[in-house]
Amino acid sequence: MRAVVFEEYGGPAEVREVPDPVPAGHGAVVRVEATGLCRSDWHGWMGHDPDVTLPHVPGHELAGVVEAVGERVTGWRPGDRVTVPFVCACGGCPSCAAGDQQVCERQTQPGFHHWGSFAQYVALDHADVNLVAIPDGMAYATAAALGCRFATAFRAVVQQGRVAAGEWVAVHGCGGVGLSAVMIAAASGARVVAVDVSPRALELARSFGAARCVDAAGVPDTAAAVRELTGGGAHLSLDALGSPATCAASVGSLRRRGRHVQVGLLPSPDGTTPVPLARAIALELELLGSHGMAAHAYPGMLELVGAGVLRPELLVTRTIPLDAAPAALAALGTAPGAGVTVIEPWSR
């Protein structure tokens, strides 16, 4: 099969022929019809994730068709149209037993723990626990956007963030996950303030329901701007980019007893970053993390997609062939881009 491979962190990535994967007894191999290009892939390529070993194939948000299954898989068969959360859970640890597969203690992640979906085929673990059927009529490109950024944003806004109608929600960083959060929060009846340096990203945020926008390139203090626009601060704020600046701005933009949700991965190897904890103490803020969404939680989100309340297909702004993926991956470091870029491994 053809796949994007890199052999050094931050070094050249290239499309080359590599052996086809085979399924584990509990796993499946999926023919990748579409896979999203995510900033998390850039972090892995740069060496920010200790689970990535070289040589490596990135890619973790995908949709496609089951090609083969292991002998212990009972719920899936070749030909099934599927997607998968980026956290593949084991199904047997205490966290999985509690329904918290997104923080599985023995999780594997395609594109991080093992070779991923910037390829024509990908092997996935524990298929009966992790595969999700794609609804009839949903395009593969749309489904590929669900497994990481859209499902992550859905859980961050709805479940972790506990959004309520009428609240102010600030979204710092309007790439794929940030725009997903804007759409989901607005559909939940919240008033959204979108923050980004890109005019195009802010334009998309408005079209997805943002009530206010802050141009971070022209405002010296984005947290103060959000507090002014919301009459005292956001009830819920998300760092959807993942940088010390956006993390601090998200916390700083909250009103008393507000809720910060960290969604974007932070760039340091150990994930630490300065956080204004004195403000968190004084205002009794909640600081929360959000790490994907378990496969069993997809039906509620998919029901809203099917009803047209949520429209993830609008987030897909560009499709590219596999040969264009190495350059697009490298570009994420300086130009994360607005919307979602989807790679189609079988196109030329």
C-alpha positions in Angstrom: 0.0 0.0 0.0 1.0 3.7 -0.3 1.5 5.6 2.9 3.1 8.8 4.2 6.2 7.9 6.2 8.8 10.0 8.2 12.0 8.7 9.7 13.0 11.6 11.8 11.1 14.1 14.0 10.4 17.3 12.0 12.2 15.7 9.0 11.1 15.0 5.5 7.9 12.9 5.1 7.3 11.1 1.9 4.8 8.8 0.2 6.2 5.3 -0.3 5.1 1.7 -0.7 5.0 -0.2 2.6 3.6 -3.6 3.6 -0.2 -3.9 4.0 -1.3 -4.3 7.6 -3.0 -7.4 9.0 -5.6 -7.4 11.7 -5.0 -8.6 15.3 -7.3 -11.3 16.6 -9.4 -8.6 18.2 -8.8 -6.0 15.5 -9.7 -4.9 12.0 -8.1 -3.5 8.9 -9.9 -0.6 7.3 -9.5 0.6 3.7 -9.1 4.4 4.3 -11.4 6.4 2.1 -10.8 9.7 3.9 -8.6 10.9 6.8 -8.4 14.3 8.4 -5.2 16.4 8.7 -5.0 17.5 12.3 -2.7 19.6 14.4 -2.2 16.6 16.6 -0.5 14.9 13.6 1.9 17.8 13.5 2.7 17.4 17.2 3.5 13.7 16.6 5.7 14.5 13.5 7.6 17.1 15.6 8.4 14.6 18.4 6.1 16.1 21.0 4.4 12.8 21.6 6.5 10.1 23.4 4.4 7.3 22.0 5.5 8.0 18.4 8.4 5.8 17.3 10.3 5.9 14.1 9.8 5.2 11.2 6.2 6.3 11.5 2.9 6.8 9.5 0.7 9.6 11.0 -3.1 9.9 10.9 -5.8 9.3 13.4 -9.2 10.6 12.2 -10.5 8.4 9.5 -13.4 6.8 7.8 -13.5 3.9 5.4 -14.6 0.3 4.7 -13.7 -2.8 6.7 -11.3 -4.8 4.7 -10.6 -7.7 7.1 -11.3 -8.6 10.7 -9.6 -10.8 13.3 -10.9 -14.2 14.4 -12.3 -12.9 17.6 -14.3 -10.0 16.1 -18.1 -10.7 16.1 -19.8 -7.3 15.3 -18.2 -6.4 12.0 -17.5 -7.8 8.7 -15.7 -6.8 5.4 -17.7 -4.2 3.5 -19.0 -2.3 6.6 -18.7 1.5 6.4 -17.1 2.7 9.6 -15.3 5.4 11.5 -13.5 5.2 14.8 -12.6 7.5 17.8 -8.9 8.4 17.9 -8.7 6.7 21.3 -9.1 3.0 20.7 -10.0 1.5 24.0 -9.2 -2.0 25.3 -12.8 -2.6 26.6 -11.5 -4.4 29.8 -9.8 -2.0 32.1 -11.6 -0.2 35.1 -12.0 3.0 33.1 -13.6 1.1 30.2 -15.9 -0.7 32.7 -17.0 2.7 34.0 -17.8 3.8 30.4 -14.8 6.1 30.2 -13.2 4.6 27.1 -11.8 8.0 26.1 -9.3 7.7 29.0 -8.7 3.9 28.7 -5.8 2.7 30.7 -4.5 0.5 27.9 -5.6 2.7 25.0 -3.9 2.7 21.6 -4.2 5.6 19.1 -3.6 5.1 15.3 -1.0 7.5 14.2 0.6 7.6 17.6 1.0 4.2 19.3 1.1 2.5 15.9 1.0 3.4 12.2 -2.0 5.5 11.3 -4.3 6.5 8.5 -2.2 8.6 6.2 -2.2 5.4 4.2 -4.5 3.3 2.0 -5.1 0.8 4.8 -4.9 1.1 8.6 -5.1 -1.6 11.4 -7.3 -0.8 14.4 -7.4 -2.5 17.8 -10.4 -4.0 19.6 -12.9 -3.5 16.7 -16.0 -4.6 18.6 -15.3 -1.8 21.2 -14.2 1.0 18.9 -15.7 0.9 15.4 -18.7 3.1 14.7 -21.1 2.6 11.8 -21.3 5.5 9.4 -25.0 6.5 8.7 -26.3 5.9 5.3 -25.8 8.9 3.1 -22.9 10.4 5.1 -19.8 11.1 3.0 -16.5 9.6 4.0 -15.0 13.0 4.2 -17.6 14.1 6.7 -17.3 11.0 8.8 -13.5 11.4 8.9 -14.0 14.7 10.6 -16.0 13.1 13.4 -13.4 10.8 15.0 -11.1 13.5 16.4 -12.1 17.1 16.1 -15.9 17.0 16.0 -16.4 14.3 18.6 -13.8 15.9 20.8 -15.5 19.3 20.5 -18.9 17.7 21.1 -17.7 16.2 24.4 -15.7 19.2 25.4 -18.7 21.6 24.9 -21.7 19.4 25.9 -20.4 16.9 28.4 -17.2 18.3 30.0 -18.2 22.0 29.5 -21.9 21.5 30.4 -22.9 24.2 28.0 -26.4 25.8 28.7 -28.6 27.9 26.5 -28.0 31.6 27.0 -24.4 31.2 28.3 -21.4 33.0 26.8 -18.9 30.5 25.3 -15.4 31.7 24.2 -13.5 29.5 21.7 -9.8 30.3 21.4 -8.5 29.0 18.1 -10.8 28.4 15.2 -9.2 25.5 13.3 -11.1 22.3 12.8 -11.8 21.6 16.5 -12.5 25.2 17.3 -15.0 25.7 14.5 -16.6 22.4 15.5 -17.0 23.9 19.1 -18.4 27.1 17.7 -21.1 25.1 15.7 -21.9 22.8 18.6 -22.1 25.6 21.2 -24.3 27.8 19.0 -26.6 24.9 18.2 -26.9 24.4 22.0 -28.3 27.9 22.3 -25.1 29.5 23.6 -23.7 32.9 22.6 -20.3 32.3 21.1 -17.2 34.5 21.0 -14.7 33.2 18.5 -11.0 34.2 18.8 -8.4 33.7 16.1 -5.7 35.5 14.2 -7.1 34.5 10.8 -9.8 36.6 9.1 -10.9 33.5 7.2 -11.2 31.5 10.4 -13.3 34.2 11.9 -15.5 34.4 8.8 -16.2 30.7 9.0 -16.9 31.0 12.8 -19.5 33.7 12.0 -21.1 31.4 9.4 -21.3 28.6 12.0 -23.1 30.8 14.6 -20.5 32.9 16.4 -22.2 36.0 17.8 -19.0 38.0 18.3 -15.4 37.6 16.9 -12.1 38.8 18.3 -9.2 39.3 15.9 -6.3 38.1 18.1 -3.8 39.6 15.6 -5.0 43.1 16.3 -6.0 43.0 20.0 -3.3 43.2 22.6 -5.3 41.3 25.3 -7.8 38.8 23.9 -9.0 37.8 27.4 -9.9 41.4 28.2 -11.7 41.7 24.9 -13.8 38.6 25.6 -14.6 39.9 29.1 -15.7 43.2 27.6 -17.9 41.7 24.9 -19.6 39.3 27.3 -20.2 41.8 30.1 -17.9 40.2 32.6 -16.5 37.1 31.0 -17.5 33.8 29.4 -19.3 31.1 31.4 -17.4 28.5 29.4 -14.1 28.9 27.5 -12.1 26.5 25.4 -8.5 26.5 24.3 -9.0 24.7 21.0 -5.5 25.5 19.7 -3.1 24.4 22.4 -0.5 27.0 23.2 0.6 28.8 26.4 -0.9 32.0 25.1 -4.3 30.6 24.2 -4.5 28.5 27.4 -3.8 31.6 29.6 -6.2 33.7 27.5 -9.0 31.1 27.9 -8.7 31.0 31.7 -8.4 34.8 31.7 -11.5 35.3 29.7 -13.8 33.6 32.3 -16.3 35.2 34.6 -16.6 34.2 38.3 -17.1 30.4 38.6 -16.6 29.9 34.9 -15.3 26.7 33.3 -12.2 26.3 31.2 -11.8 23.2 29.0 -8.4 22.4 27.6 -8.8 20.7 24.2 -5.8 21.6 22.2 -2.6 19.6 22.8 0.2 21.7 24.4 3.5 21.8 22.6 6.0 21.0 25.4 7.1 17.4 25.7 5.5 17.0 29.2 2.4 19.0 28.4 3.0 21.6 31.0 2.3 25.3 30.5 1.9 28.4 32.7 -1.7 28.7 33.9 -3.0 31.7 35.9 -4.0 29.7 38.9 -4.3 32.8 41.2 -7.3 33.8 39.1 -8.7 30.3 39.2 -8.6 30.4 43.0 -10.0 33.9 43.4 -12.9 33.3 41.0 -13.4 29.6 41.8 -12.9 28.6 38.2 -13.1 25.0 37.0 -10.1 23.8 34.9 -11.0 20.7 32.8 -9.4 18.5 30.2 -11.2 16.8 27.4 -9.8 13.8 25.5 -11.9 12.6 22.6 -15.2 10.7 23.0 -15.9 7.0 23.5 -17.5 5.1 20.6 -20.6 4.3 22.7 -21.3 8.0 23.1 -21.5 8.6 19.3 -25.3 7.9 18.8 -26.4 11.2 20.5 -24.1 13.2 18.3 -25.0 11.3 15.2 -28.7 11.8 15.9 -28.2 15.6 15.8 -26.1 15.3 12.6 -28.9 13.2 11.0 -31.5 15.8 12.0 -29.5 18.6 10.5 -28.9 20.4 13.8 -25.2 19.8 13.5 -23.6 20.0 10.0 -20.0 18.7 10.2 -19.8 18.5 6.4 -19.6 22.3 6.3 -16.3 22.1 8.2 -14.6 20.3 5.3 -13.0 23.1 3.3 -10.3 21.2 1.3 -9.7 17.7 0.0 -6.2 16.6 -1.1 -4.6 13.4 -2.5 -2.1 11.4 -0.4 0.8 12.9 -2.4 0.0 16.4 -1.1 -0.1 15.3 2.6 3.6 15.7 3.5 3.6 19.4 2.5 0.2 20.0 4.2 1.5 18.3 7.4 4.6 20.5 7.6 2.5 23.7 6.9 0.4 23.1 10.1 3.4 24.4 12.2 3.1 27.9 10.8 -0.4 28.0 9.2 -2.8 25.7 11.0 -5.5 26.9 8.5 -9.2 27.3 8.9 -11.7 24.5 8.5 -10.8 20.8 7.9 -8.5 19.4 5.3 -9.3 15.8 4.3 -6.8 13.5 2.6 -8.3 10.9 0.2 -5.6 8.2 0.0 -7.0 6.5 -3.2 -7.3 9.7 -5.2 -4.5 10.9 -7.6 
